[in-house]
Amino acid sequence: MNYQTEHNGKCGFRFDIENPPVAGTELTTKNGELVIFDEVGMAGMLACTRKSDGVQQLHFPHDFS
């Protein structure tokens, strides 16, 4: 997965994700948490469901190695 960070004039940013993982792909965060990739969410964040408890959360692209 490749991404670029886009900035606007008001200190806002979003991620432009190239070749995101396929929905359902199991990923490991840099701190060892297992998640299932769901979709690219708002502002280019990665919406993933934690395997441990089924809670969906947003991750920065750089949260993954």
Secondary structure, 3 states (H helix, E strand, C coil): CEEEEEECCCCCEEEEEECCCCCCCEEEECCCCEEEEEEECHHHCEEEEECCCCCEEEECHHHEC
